[in-house]
Amino acid sequence: MYRHQITFLDNWLKDSSRKPLVIRGARQVGKSTLVQMFAKEHGKELLDVNLERYPELADIFHAKDPDQILQQIEFLPGMKQVSPNSLLFLDEIQSVPEAIPALRYFYEDKPWLPVLSAGSLLEFVLSSHSFSMPVGRIQYLHMGPMTFSEFLMGIGEERLGAFIRNYEPGRPIAEIIHKRLLSLLRSYYFIGGMPEAVSVFSESKSYRQVSRVHNSIIETYLDDFPKYIGSRNLNRMRRVFQFIARNVGKKIKYSNISPEDQSGTLKKDIEILTMARVTGKVIHSHCLGLPLHADIDEKVYKPLFLDIGLMNAVCGLDWRAVSQMDDVQLINEGAVAEQFVGQHLQDMFSDTLNRELTYWLRQGRSSNAELDFVIQTGGHIIPVEVKAGAAGSLKSLHQFMGGKEAPLAVRLDASLPSVTRIDTVISTAKTRERVQYPLVSLPLYLTERLRTITAYYCEKL
């Protein structure tokens, strides 16, 4: 569990010029658990300060004196004395915003003391702060739900989790492994990557108990709304929240959310949920070249939800429904597969400056073309389609490859890995054009290995 984050923290701790680290992410994605696991693994004495419980510390942080801050922290109930083996963890740092600028003084005056902080609604503090940010004095680590391989590790399927993490392009996958991974992938579609849901399933193997966890988490998020929506209409925010969960992968039209409310109002509601990391966006890019974000149209986007398990819970999709769908239905119908891929791509690009995902859309009078995702990796534009079926059904992909500079295309489905040389004809304006390109087909469970796989084939093909 938390493989990527633990590796990041290992490197951070070893860095002689280490800066205070701020872990950013939505509620209940495991930020506090990650820090506790990390401290235990490294034999560190964890000084765990939940600032939501001690708002009175605001004054001492405002003084920006690390010695005074540490003295006050040592007097908190059950707190150990600061030592060279300590790891200071300021949890729920958004509750005491004064602690954020104080981090720079720990970097400058106490470089020997590793300082971690975490906040679930931190974006709201950062967007409206009136203090001087410690630019160049802090680092960020972005954290979301557990990936599929982390999920496998969490439920005791370590060998299969390691198989995905270590998979090398071109390596054959035995049919028995493939079928087992597809079966567990279906379980992940329902359970998702929220740590509490994964832990409950690992212990009980009960999908019903997982549903109880999902409902509890959703209620927690809904109860959180008053903390960051201000004077905005609570009932409308709840409708927007539910609408996004039920319309993942569909181009946003504000009139479909609420005909009675102005588009500007609904746009702001979605922006607030995005800032809270409850939802995400996949923004239309014209894909004229690199970087993809240079020619995005921010008005045109599709939503993603925080987690696939929570999405299905909001939609009322129970385990029986998920278990009875065949693979083609799961991939081509509804938003389940697209949410899965989007969730993993967000994790893949979480450490980059441009973390928002992009897709391609062409709207014409007689025909439209749309690709689920377009990613930028290794200096290449790579289109990614989530679709089951024959290559002849990939009309949008053919149109894209006929007009863009991309070395290959990727299709994610339920089949074993393969590479096909596409040779087809497309219509462009009043002419017909021959299009040839390599199509790399991958099973959905390898989505998190997409960077490595595409780099391999870009060099080989």
VOPAGU-2260 file (C-alpha; in pm, 1 decimal, decimal comma):
REM VOPAGU-2260
SITE   aa  ch    i         X         Y         Z
SITE  MET   A    0       0,0       0,0       0,0
SITE  TYR   A    1     108,8     360,4     -67,2
SITE  ARG   A    2     406,0     231,7    -271,5
SITE  HIS   A    3     460,1     551,7    -470,3
SITE  GLN   A    4     417,6     777,1    -168,1
SITE  ILE   A    5     647,1     569,6      55,9
SITE  THR   A    6     919,7     581,6    -210,6
SITE  PHE   A    7     877,8     958,5    -234,2
SITE  LEU   A    8     902,3     995,5     143,8
SITE  ASP   A    9    1209,1     768,6     158,9
SITE  ASN   A   10    1391,8     994,0     -86,7
SITE  TRP   A   11    1267,9    1305,2      93,5
SITE  LEU   A   12    1398,7    1188,2     430,5
SITE  LYS   A   13    1742,9    1103,4     285,7
SITE  ASP   A   14    1776,3    1442,4     116,6
SITE  SER   A   15    2030,6    1655,2     303,7
SITE  SER   A   16    1858,4    1972,6     177,9
SITE  ARG   A   17    1514,2    1841,0     265,5
SITE  LYS   A   18    1230,3    2096,2     291,9
SITE  PRO   A   19     911,9    2070,7     499,9
SITE  LEU   A   20     665,0    1856,5     305,8
SITE  VAL   A   21     295,1    1931,8     260,7
SITE  ILE   A   22      77,1    1631,8     166,4
SITE  ARG   A   23    -229,2    1745,4     -26,3
SITE  GLY   A   24    -537,5    1537,7     -97,8
SITE  ALA   A   25    -905,1    1484,9     -30,2
SITE  ARG   A   26   -1038,6    1362,8     302,2
SITE  GLN   A   27    -990,0     995,5     390,6
SITE  VAL   A   28    -741,3     907,6     115,6
SITE  GLY   A   29    -496,6     795,5     385,6
SITE  LYS   A   30    -266,2    1093,8     440,6
SITE  SER   A   31    -239,8    1048,6     819,5
SITE  THR   A   32    -209,0     670,1     791,6
SITE  LEU   A   33      71,6     711,0     538,1
SITE  VAL   A   34     271,3     930,2     776,5
SITE  GLN   A   35     216,8     692,0    1068,6
SITE  MET   A   36     331,1     394,2     858,4
SITE  PHE   A   37     634,1     587,4     735,4
SITE  ALA   A   38     741,5     692,8    1087,1
SITE  LYS   A   39     707,3     336,4    1216,5
SITE  GLU   A   40     898,4     192,0     921,2
SITE  HIS   A   41    1191,1     428,2     984,3
SITE  GLY   A   42    1186,1     402,0    1363,0
SITE  LYS   A   43    1101,6     770,3    1404,9
SITE  GLU   A   44     930,0     918,3    1709,4
SITE  LEU   A   45     618,2    1073,2    1559,1
SITE  LEU   A   46     508,1    1403,4    1707,2
SITE  ASP   A   47     152,4    1395,6    1573,7
SITE  VAL   A   48     -18,8    1733,5    1612,6
SITE  ASN   A   49    -376,7    1750,8    1485,2
SITE  LEU   A   50    -423,6    2126,0    1443,5
SITE  GLU   A   51    -799,0    2083,2    1410,3
SITE  ARG   A   52    -796,6    1990,6    1780,5
SITE  TYR   A   53    -566,3    2274,6    1883,9
SITE  PRO   A   54    -673,3    2595,4    1706,0
SITE  GLU   A   55    -527,6    2793,2    1998,3
SITE  LEU   A   56    -181,0    2720,0    1853,2
SITE  ALA   A   57    -249,1    2981,6    1583,9
SITE  ASP   A   58     -91,1    3259,4    1793,3
SITE  ILE   A   59     231,5    3072,5    1854,2
SITE  PHE   A   60     264,6    2979,1    1483,8
SITE  HIS   A   61     199,7    3342,4    1396,0
SITE  ALA   A   62     516,4    3431,8    1588,9
SITE  LYS   A   63     714,7    3216,9    1341,3
SITE  ASP   A   64     968,0    3106,3    1602,7
SITE  PRO   A   65    1037,5    2729,7    1574,1
SITE  ASP   A   66    1179,9    2709,1    1928,7
SITE  GLN   A   67     864,6    2857,9    2080,8
SITE  ILE   A   68     643,0    2640,9    1858,3
SITE  LEU   A   69     823,1    2321,3    1963,1
SITE  GLN   A   70     808,2    2420,4    2330,1
SITE  GLN   A   71     430,1    2460,8    2307,5
SITE  ILE   A   72     389,2    2135,1    2117,2
SITE  GLU   A   73     583,6    1943,8    2384,7
SITE  PHE   A   74     320,5    2048,5    2640,8
SITE  LEU   A   75      31,2    1898,1    2443,5
SITE  PRO   A   76    -130,9    1591,0    2605,4
SITE  GLY   A   77      74,6    1274,0    2557,4
SITE  MET   A   78     335,7    1447,6    2340,9
SITE  LYS   A   79     697,3    1329,8    2362,0
SITE  GLN   A   80     994,7    1561,0    2387,1
SITE  VAL   A   81    1153,8    1675,2    2063,0
SITE  SER   A   82    1472,9    1482,5    1983,8
SITE  PRO   A   83    1704,1    1421,6    1685,5
SITE  ASN   A   84    1494,6    1109,5    1612,3
SITE  SER   A   85    1165,7    1303,0    1598,8
SITE  LEU   A   86     937,2    1344,0    1301,1
SITE  LEU   A   87     702,9    1642,1    1337,5
SITE  PHE   A   88     362,6    1595,5    1171,9
SITE  LEU   A   89     122,1    1890,2    1154,3
SITE  ASP   A   90    -205,6    1728,0    1052,1
SITE  GLU   A   91    -513,0    1922,6     929,1
SITE  ILE   A   92    -286,9    2221,9     872,0
SITE  GLN   A   93    -566,9    2410,4     697,9
SITE  SER   A   94    -729,1    2453,6    1040,8
SITE  VAL   A   95    -440,2    2679,1    1149,7
SITE  PRO   A   96    -333,6    2860,5     830,3
SITE  GLU   A   97     -68,4    3050,3    1029,5
SITE  ALA   A   98     128,4    2725,5    1040,7
SITE  ILE   A   99     187,5    2728,2     663,5
SITE  PRO   A  100     418,7    3035,3     644,6
SITE  ALA   A  101     587,4    2916,2     966,3
SITE  LEU   A  102     716,7    2609,9     777,4
SITE  ARG   A  103     991,1    2816,4     612,6
SITE  TYR   A  104    1144,4    2891,3     951,9
SITE  PHE   A  105    1169,6    2523,2    1032,8
SITE  TYR   A  106    1353,2    2482,9     701,6
SITE  GLU   A  107    1590,3    2769,4     782,2
SITE  ASP   A  108    1637,9    2725,8    1160,0
SITE  LYS   A  109    1576,1    2352,9    1221,4
SITE  PRO   A  110    1699,6    2167,6     909,8
SITE  TRP   A  111    1775,1    1857,6    1122,4
SITE  LEU   A  112    1406,3    1811,2    1208,8
SITE  PRO   A  113    1191,7    1642,0     939,6
SITE  VAL   A  114     859,0    1827,4     920,4
SITE  LEU   A  115     551,4    1686,2     747,7
SITE  SER   A  116     207,2    1841,3     721,8
SITE  ALA   A  117    -122,1    1740,4     561,8
SITE  GLY   A  118    -448,4    1911,0     479,8
SITE  SER   A  119    -766,8    1794,4     312,4
SITE  LEU   A  120    -911,1    2136,9     230,4
SITE  LEU   A  121    -577,4    2308,8     183,4
SITE  GLU   A  122    -663,1    2449,6    -158,1
SITE  PHE   A  123    -916,0    2685,5       0,9
SITE  VAL   A  124    -655,6    2826,4     236,4
SITE  LEU   A  125    -401,4    2864,4     -43,6
SITE  SER   A  126    -651,3    3035,9    -274,6
SITE  SER   A  127    -759,7    3296,6     -19,4
SITE  HIS   A  128    -454,0    3338,7     201,2
SITE  SER   A  129    -335,2    3682,1     308,3
SITE  PHE   A  130       5,5    3567,5     430,2
SITE  SER   A  131     333,4    3533,7     244,9
SITE  MET   A  132     373,4    3182,4     109,6
SITE  PRO   A  133     706,9    3011,4     183,6
SITE  VAL   A  134     792,4    2982,4    -185,3
SITE  GLY   A  135    1099,5    2766,0    -239,9
SITE  ARG   A  136    1094,4    2657,8     125,4
SITE  ILE   A  137     838,5    2374,9     108,4
SITE  GLN   A  138     761,5    2071,7    -107,8
SITE  TYR   A  139     428,9    1915,1    -203,9
SITE  LEU   A  140     314,6    1555,8    -235,1
SITE  HIS   A  141     -25,5    1499,9    -395,5
SITE  MET   A  142    -220,7    1195,9    -280,0
SITE  GLY   A  143    -535,3    1026,3    -407,4
SITE  PRO   A  144    -709,4     689,3    -368,3
SITE  MET   A  145    -512,3     366,0    -384,3
SITE  THR   A  146    -427,2     238,5    -731,9
SITE  PHE   A  147    -524,3    -109,7    -846,6
SITE  SER   A  148    -182,6    -255,9    -763,0
SITE  GLU   A  149    -196,3     -93,6    -417,5
SITE  PHE   A  150    -545,6    -235,6    -374,8
SITE  LEU   A  151    -410,1    -583,1    -453,9
SITE  MET   A  152    -139,1    -539,7    -191,7
SITE  GLY   A  153    -401,5    -421,2      55,6
SITE  ILE   A  154    -619,2    -732,7      18,8
SITE  GLY   A  155    -334,4    -981,6      41,9
SITE  GLU   A  156    -269,3   -1032,2    -330,8
SITE  GLU   A  157      94,4    -919,3    -306,9
SITE  ARG   A  158     221,2   -1135,0    -593,9
SITE  LEU   A  159     -36,3    -998,0    -837,7
SITE  GLY   A  160      29,8    -644,2    -716,8
SITE  ALA   A  161     402,3    -695,8    -775,3
SITE  PHE   A  162     327,3    -845,5   -1118,1
SITE  ILE   A  163     158,8    -521,2   -1227,0
SITE  ARG   A  164     419,3    -292,9   -1070,1
SITE  ASN   A  165     705,1    -482,9   -1234,9
SITE  TYR   A  166     539,6    -564,9   -1567,8
SITE  GLU   A  167     770,6    -501,5   -1863,4
SITE  PRO   A  168     636,9    -438,3   -2216,4
SITE  GLY   A  169     634,0    -742,4   -2439,9
SITE  ARG   A  170     622,3    -982,9   -2147,3
SITE  PRO   A  171     358,2   -1251,5   -2209,2
SITE  ILE   A  172      80,9   -1282,2   -1953,3
SITE  ALA   A  173     -43,1   -1630,9   -1873,3
SITE  GLU   A  174    -416,2   -1678,2   -1922,6
SITE  ILE   A  175    -466,5   -1780,3   -1559,2
SITE  ILE   A  176    -301,6   -1456,9   -1437,3
SITE  HIS   A  177    -499,0   -1250,8   -1687,1
SITE  LYS   A  178    -833,3   -1395,7   -1578,0
SITE  ARG   A  179    -747,7   -1357,0   -1210,3
SITE  LEU   A  180    -654,4    -992,0   -1259,6
SITE  LEU   A  181    -975,0    -923,0   -1454,5
SITE  SER   A  182   -1175,9   -1081,3   -1174,4
SITE  LEU   A  183   -1005,3    -868,9    -909,4
SITE  LEU   A  184   -1035,1    -564,0   -1131,3
SITE  ARG   A  185   -1410,7    -608,8   -1118,6
SITE  SER   A  186   -1387,5    -611,4    -738,5
SITE  TYR   A  187   -1185,7    -289,5    -751,7
SITE  TYR   A  188   -1452,8    -131,4    -971,8
SITE  PHE   A  189   -1694,9    -174,3    -683,0
SITE  ILE   A  190   -1465,1    -128,7    -380,5
SITE  GLY   A  191   -1245,1     145,7    -519,7
SITE  GLY   A  192    -928,8     279,9    -360,7
SITE  MET   A  193   -1041,8     452,9     -40,7
SITE  PRO   A  194    -820,7     293,5     229,0
SITE  GLU   A  195   -1102,8     226,3     476,4
SITE  ALA   A  196   -1308,5      43,1     213,3
SITE  VAL   A  197   -1005,7    -165,1     108,8
SITE  SER   A  198    -920,4    -247,0     470,3
SITE  VAL   A  199   -1276,7    -355,8     551,0
SITE  PHE   A  200   -1288,2    -581,1     244,4
SITE  SER   A  201    -947,3    -729,0     327,1
SITE  GLU   A  202   -1070,0    -825,4     673,0
SITE  SER   A  203   -1428,5    -928,3     597,7
SITE  LYS   A  204   -1445,1   -1008,0     225,0
SITE  SER   A  205   -1794,4    -857,9     252,8
SITE  TYR   A  206   -1918,7    -628,2     -24,2
SITE  ARG   A  207   -2210,5    -531,5     197,4
SITE  GLN   A  208   -1973,9    -395,4     461,7
SITE  VAL   A  209   -1786,6    -207,9     189,8
SITE  SER   A  210   -2114,9     -41,8      93,9
SITE  ARG   A  211   -2159,6      74,8     453,0
SITE  VAL   A  212   -1812,0     231,7     442,6
SITE  HIS   A  213   -1889,4     403,6     112,0
SITE  ASN   A  214   -2211,9     550,0     249,6
SITE  SER   A  215   -2031,0     672,2     560,4
SITE  ILE   A  216   -1757,9     842,0     355,7
SITE  ILE   A  217   -2013,2    1007,6     127,6
SITE  GLU   A  218   -2200,8    1141,3     429,3
SITE  THR   A  219   -1873,1    1276,7     565,8
SITE  TYR   A  220   -1809,4    1464,5     241,9
SITE  LEU   A  221   -2161,3    1604,5     239,8
SITE  ASP   A  222   -2121,8    1712,8     601,9
SITE  ASP   A  223   -1796,3    1885,8     503,5
SITE  PHE   A  224   -1966,3    2112,1     249,4
SITE  PRO   A  225   -2044,9    2392,3     497,7
SITE  LYS   A  226   -1671,3    2416,4     573,8
SITE  TYR   A  227   -1584,6    2542,1     226,7
SITE  ILE   A  228   -1894,2    2657,7      38,6
SITE  GLY   A  229   -1950,4    2967,7     251,3
SITE  SER   A  230   -2289,3    3121,7     180,1
SITE  ARG   A  231   -2353,6    2906,4    -126,3
SITE  ASN   A  232   -2672,0    2699,1    -147,3
SITE  LEU   A  233   -2611,7    2367,2      27,7
SITE  ASN   A  234   -2888,2    2175,9    -150,1
SITE  ARG   A  235   -2763,2    2291,2    -490,7
SITE  MET   A  236   -2408,3    2179,9    -402,5
SITE  ARG   A  237   -2540,6    1838,6    -308,8
SITE  ARG   A  238   -2716,3    1815,8    -648,1
SITE  VAL   A  239   -2396,5    1912,1    -829,8
SITE  PHE   A  240   -2202,5    1651,9    -628,9
SITE  GLN   A  241   -2449,0    1378,2    -725,6
SITE  PHE   A  242   -2472,5    1495,0   -1086,7
SITE  ILE   A  243   -2096,4    1467,8   -1137,4
SITE  ALA   A  244   -2084,1    1117,3    -990,5
SITE  ARG   A  245   -2358,8    1011,1   -1231,5
SITE  ASN   A  246   -2211,5    1182,8   -1539,7
SITE  VAL   A  247   -1843,2    1092,6   -1535,7
SITE  GLY   A  248   -1700,0    1102,6   -1886,8
SITE  LYS   A  249   -1978,7    1319,4   -2030,9
SITE  LYS   A  250   -1918,8    1673,5   -2152,6
SITE  ILE   A  251   -2051,1    1916,1   -1894,0
SITE  LYS   A  252   -2363,0    2112,5   -1989,1
SITE  TYR   A  253   -2473,2    2333,8   -1704,5
SITE  SER   A  254   -2836,1    2328,2   -1817,6
SITE  ASN   A  255   -2841,1    1951,5   -1757,2
SITE  ILE   A  256   -2742,1    2004,8   -1394,5
SITE  SER   A  257   -3006,3    2264,8   -1313,4
SITE  PRO   A  258   -3211,1    2459,5   -1569,5
SITE  GLU   A  259   -3310,8    2706,7   -1297,6
SITE  ASP   A  260   -2957,1    2814,3   -1200,7
SITE  GLN   A  261   -2717,7    3032,1   -1397,5
SITE  SER   A  262   -2420,5    2860,4   -1562,5
SITE  GLY   A  263   -2178,0    3088,4   -1377,5
SITE  THR   A  264   -2319,8    2974,8   -1044,4
SITE  LEU   A  265   -2292,7    2606,2   -1134,5
SITE  LYS   A  266   -1944,5    2656,7   -1275,3
SITE  LYS   A  267   -1833,0    2801,5    -941,9
SITE  ASP   A  268   -1990,5    2507,0    -756,5
SITE  ILE   A  269   -1789,3    2262,5    -967,7
SITE  GLU   A  270   -1471,8    2464,6    -916,8
SITE  ILE   A  271   -1522,1    2444,3    -540,3
SITE  LEU   A  272   -1564,6    2065,2    -553,2
SITE  THR   A  273   -1254,8    2042,9    -772,8
SITE  MET   A  274   -1055,2    2252,2    -525,9
SITE  ALA   A  275   -1168,3    2015,0    -250,4
SITE  ARG   A  276   -1041,2    1730,2    -472,8
SITE  VAL   A  277   -1380,0    1561,8    -456,2
SITE  THR   A  278   -1404,3    1588,1    -834,3
SITE  GLY   A  279   -1163,0    1635,5   -1123,7
SITE  LYS   A  280   -1169,7    1760,4   -1480,4
SITE  VAL   A  281   -1063,0    1621,7   -1816,8
SITE  ILE   A  282   -1026,3    1933,2   -2032,6
SITE  HIS   A  283   -1056,8    1950,3   -2410,7
SITE  SER   A  284    -727,7    2017,9   -2588,5
SITE  HIS   A  285    -695,3    2082,0   -2960,9
SITE  CYS   A  286    -375,0    1871,6   -2942,8
SITE  LEU   A  287    -193,7    2086,5   -3197,1
SITE  GLY   A  288     139,0    2010,6   -3033,4
SITE  LEU   A  289     328,0    2000,5   -2707,3
SITE  PRO   A  290     253,0    2096,6   -2440,7
SITE  LEU   A  291    -107,3    1979,5   -2454,9
SITE  HIS   A  292    -213,4    2244,9   -2204,1
SITE  ALA   A  293     -99,2    2523,0   -2437,6
SITE  ASP   A  294    -419,9    2503,8   -2643,6
SITE  ILE   A  295    -685,4    2377,4   -2404,0
SITE  ASP   A  296   -1040,1    2507,6   -2405,5
SITE  GLU   A  297   -1122,3    2538,8   -2034,8
SITE  LYS   A  298   -1492,1    2582,5   -2108,0
SITE  VAL   A  299   -1515,5    2231,4   -2251,9
SITE  TYR   A  300   -1450,1    1950,0   -2008,1
SITE  LYS   A  301   -1570,2    1616,6   -1870,5
SITE  PRO   A  302   -1585,0    1541,3   -1497,7
SITE  LEU   A  303   -1417,2    1269,1   -1298,1
SITE  PHE   A  304   -1510,2    1168,0    -945,9
SITE  LEU   A  305   -1268,6    1119,2    -656,6
SITE  ASP   A  306   -1297,4     740,8    -647,0
SITE  ILE   A  307   -1462,8     471,5    -854,9
SITE  GLY   A  308   -1610,7     296,2    -551,6
SITE  LEU   A  309   -1767,5     616,2    -419,0
SITE  MET   A  310   -1892,9     699,3    -769,5
SITE  ASN   A  311   -2078,5     369,3    -792,3
SITE  ALA   A  312   -2218,2     417,3    -442,3
SITE  VAL   A  313   -2362,3     757,8    -533,6
SITE  CYS   A  314   -2504,9     607,7    -853,0
SITE  GLY   A  315   -2666,7     323,3    -658,8
SITE  LEU   A  316   -2469,6      57,1    -846,1
SITE  ASP   A  317   -2440,3    -240,1    -610,0
SITE  TRP   A  318   -2206,7    -539,5    -625,9
SITE  ARG   A  319   -2468,6    -761,9    -786,4
SITE  ALA   A  320   -2502,2    -522,2   -1080,6
SITE  VAL   A  321   -2124,2    -489,8   -1125,4
SITE  SER   A  322   -2067,0    -864,4   -1097,9
SITE  GLN   A  323   -2329,7    -947,5   -1360,8
SITE  MET   A  324   -2201,8    -710,9   -1630,6
SITE  ASP   A  325   -1978,3    -869,5   -1892,9
SITE  ASP   A  326   -1645,1    -710,7   -1981,9
SITE  VAL   A  327   -1776,4    -537,2   -2295,0
SITE  GLN   A  328   -2060,9    -378,8   -2099,5
SITE  LEU   A  329   -1827,1    -257,4   -1827,3
SITE  ILE   A  330   -1594,7     -97,2   -2080,6
SITE  ASN   A  331   -1835,3      40,3   -2341,3
SITE  GLU   A  332   -2142,1     119,8   -2130,0
SITE  GLY   A  333   -2152,3     373,0   -1849,9
SITE  ALA   A  334   -1857,0     544,9   -1688,8
SITE  VAL   A  335   -1695,6     268,8   -1483,9
SITE  ALA   A  336   -1394,4     198,0   -1706,5
SITE  GLU   A  337   -1340,7     564,8   -1795,5
SITE  GLN   A  338   -1340,7     659,9   -1425,4
SITE  PHE   A  339   -1093,1     380,4   -1355,4
SITE  VAL   A  340    -853,1     500,7   -1625,0
SITE  GLY   A  341    -894,0     867,2   -1535,0
SITE  GLN   A  342    -831,9     793,9   -1167,1
SITE  HIS   A  343    -508,2     612,7   -1249,1
SITE  LEU   A  344    -389,4     874,7   -1496,2
SITE  GLN   A  345    -441,7    1139,6   -1228,3
SITE  ASP   A  346    -218,7     936,3    -999,1
SITE  MET   A  347      37,5     889,7   -1275,2
SITE  PHE   A  348      69,9    1262,7   -1337,1
SITE  SER   A  349      25,4    1374,9    -975,3
SITE  ASP   A  350     391,4    1476,9    -951,8
SITE  THR   A  351     385,0    1700,0   -1261,6
SITE  LEU   A  352     305,6    2070,4   -1285,5
SITE  ASN   A  353      17,9    2013,3   -1529,6
SITE  ARG   A  354    -185,9    1754,0   -1343,4
SITE  GLU   A  355    -517,9    1814,4   -1518,4
SITE  LEU   A  356    -598,5    1550,7   -1777,8
SITE  THR   A  357    -692,1    1630,0   -2135,4
SITE  TYR   A  358    -906,5    1476,9   -2408,1
SITE  TRP   A  359    -977,6    1553,9   -2773,9
SITE  LEU   A  360   -1308,7    1654,1   -2923,8
SITE  ARG   A  361   -1402,4    1749,8   -3276,6
SITE  GLN   A  362   -1757,2    1861,4   -3340,8
SITE  GLY   A  363   -1875,8    1878,3   -3700,7
SITE  ARG   A  364   -2204,7    1933,6   -3875,8
SITE  SER   A  365   -2238,2    1576,3   -3993,8
SITE  SER   A  366   -2016,5    1381,2   -3754,1
SITE  ASN   A  367   -1832,9    1416,7   -3424,4
SITE  ALA   A  368   -1511,4    1257,9   -3302,6
SITE  GLU   A  369   -1397,6    1221,0   -2943,2
SITE  LEU   A  370   -1112,2    1045,0   -2765,5
SITE  ASP   A  371   -1135,7     957,6   -2397,8
SITE  PHE   A  372    -788,2    1084,0   -2304,6
SITE  VAL   A  373    -478,9    1230,8   -2465,6
SITE  ILE   A  374    -162,4    1223,2   -2257,3
SITE  GLN   A  375     177,6    1382,4   -2289,7
SITE  THR   A  376     465,8    1156,2   -2195,2
SITE  GLY   A  377     826,8    1117,6   -2301,6
SITE  GLY   A  378     799,7    1412,6   -2539,5
SITE  HIS   A  379     513,8    1248,5   -2731,5
SITE  ILE   A  380     139,7    1294,9   -2768,1
SITE  ILE   A  381     -36,4     963,7   -2700,0
SITE  PRO   A  382    -411,8     918,0   -2759,5
SITE  VAL   A  383    -582,2     673,4   -2524,3
SITE  GLU   A  384    -917,0     513,0   -2601,9
SITE  VAL   A  385   -1114,0     303,6   -2352,6
SITE  LYS   A  386   -1310,7      70,7   -2575,8
SITE  ALA   A  387   -1376,7    -298,8   -2631,1
SITE  GLY   A  388   -1428,3    -435,2   -2979,6
SITE  ALA   A  389   -1258,7    -457,6   -3316,4
SITE  ALA   A  390   -1020,2    -192,8   -3447,8
SITE  GLY   A  391   -1277,8    -101,0   -3710,8
SITE  SER   A  392   -1493,8      56,7   -3438,7
SITE  LEU   A  393   -1222,1     307,3   -3344,1
SITE  LYS   A  394   -1334,6     577,7   -3585,3
SITE  SER   A  395   -1241,7     869,6   -3360,8
SITE  LEU   A  396    -897,2     723,5   -3305,2
SITE  HIS   A  397    -846,2     691,4   -3681,5
SITE  GLN   A  398    -948,1    1055,5   -3728,8
SITE  PHE   A  399    -707,4    1171,3   -3460,9
SITE  MET   A  400    -413,4     972,9   -3596,0
SITE  GLY   A  401    -483,9    1104,7   -3942,9
SITE  GLY   A  402    -443,0    1466,5   -3836,5
SITE  LYS   A  403    -201,1    1467,9   -3541,9
SITE  GLU   A  404     163,2    1391,3   -3480,3
SITE  ALA   A  405     145,4    1085,5   -3257,5
SITE  PRO   A  406     382,8     786,2   -3281,6
SITE  LEU   A  407     118,5     534,4   -3170,3
SITE  ALA   A  408    -225,5     497,9   -3017,1
SITE  VAL   A  409    -337,3     303,4   -2709,3
SITE  ARG   A  410    -658,1     109,1   -2657,7
SITE  LEU   A  411    -747,4     -11,3   -2309,2
SITE  ASP   A  412    -984,7    -306,4   -2288,1
SITE  ALA   A  413   -1010,7    -655,5   -2139,7
SITE  SER   A  414    -784,3    -835,8   -2386,6
SITE  LEU   A  415    -424,4    -951,4   -2350,9
SITE  PRO   A  416    -152,3    -708,0   -2466,2
SITE  SER   A  417    -101,7    -686,6   -2841,3
SITE  VAL   A  418      25,9    -455,6   -3112,4
SITE  THR   A  419    -169,4    -416,7   -3436,9
SITE  ARG   A  420     -67,4    -225,2   -3747,8
SITE  ILE   A  421    -373,9     -21,1   -3845,8
SITE  ASP   A  422    -416,6      53,4   -4215,5
SITE  THR   A  423    -745,0     228,6   -4294,1
SITE  VAL   A  424    -902,0     513,7   -4488,0
SITE  ILE   A  425   -1069,4     818,3   -4333,9
SITE  SER   A  426   -1274,1    1101,5   -4479,5
SITE  THR   A  427   -1129,8    1450,1   -4436,1
SITE  ALA   A  428   -1341,9    1736,1   -4570,8
SITE  LYS   A  429   -1409,6    1629,6   -4932,0
SITE  THR   A  430   -1117,9    1390,0   -4963,8
SITE  ARG   A  431   -1028,0    1043,9   -4839,7
SITE  GLU   A  432    -697,0     980,3   -4672,2
SITE  ARG   A  433    -504,5     665,5   -4590,3
SITE  VAL   A  434    -403,7     634,5   -4223,9
SITE  GLN   A  435    -145,4     391,8   -4088,3
SITE  TYR   A  436     -31,2     363,3   -3727,3
SITE  PRO   A  437      55,2     108,5   -3457,5
SITE  LEU   A  438    -224,9      36,9   -3209,2
SITE  VAL   A  439    -109,5     -89,1   -2870,5
SITE  SER   A  440    -391,6    -276,1   -2696,1
SITE  LEU   A  441    -356,4    -327,6   -2322,0
SITE  PRO   A  442    -573,4    -474,9   -2048,2
SITE  LEU   A  443    -716,2    -208,0   -1820,1
SITE  TYR   A  444    -526,7    -342,2   -1520,4
SITE  LEU   A  445    -200,9    -218,5   -1680,0
SITE  THR   A  446    -315,5     144,4   -1696,6
SITE  GLU   A  447     -75,3     247,5   -1420,7
SITE  ARG   A  448     216,1     115,1   -1631,4
SITE  LEU   A  449     122,9     329,6   -1930,6
SITE  ARG   A  450     427,3     557,1   -1912,2
SITE  THR   A  451     673,9     267,8   -1922,3
SITE  ILE   A  452     482,9      76,9   -2188,9
SITE  THR   A  453     437,9     370,8   -2427,3
SITE  ALA   A  454     804,2     472,8   -2385,4
SITE  TYR   A  455     907,5     119,7   -2483,8
SITE  TYR   A  456     691,9     106,6   -2795,8
SITE  CYS   A  457     771,8     463,5   -2903,8
SITE  GLU   A  458    1135,3     356,9   -2923,1
SITE  LYS   A  459    1074,2      12,7   -3069,7
SITE  LEU   A  460     799,4      68,3   -3329,8
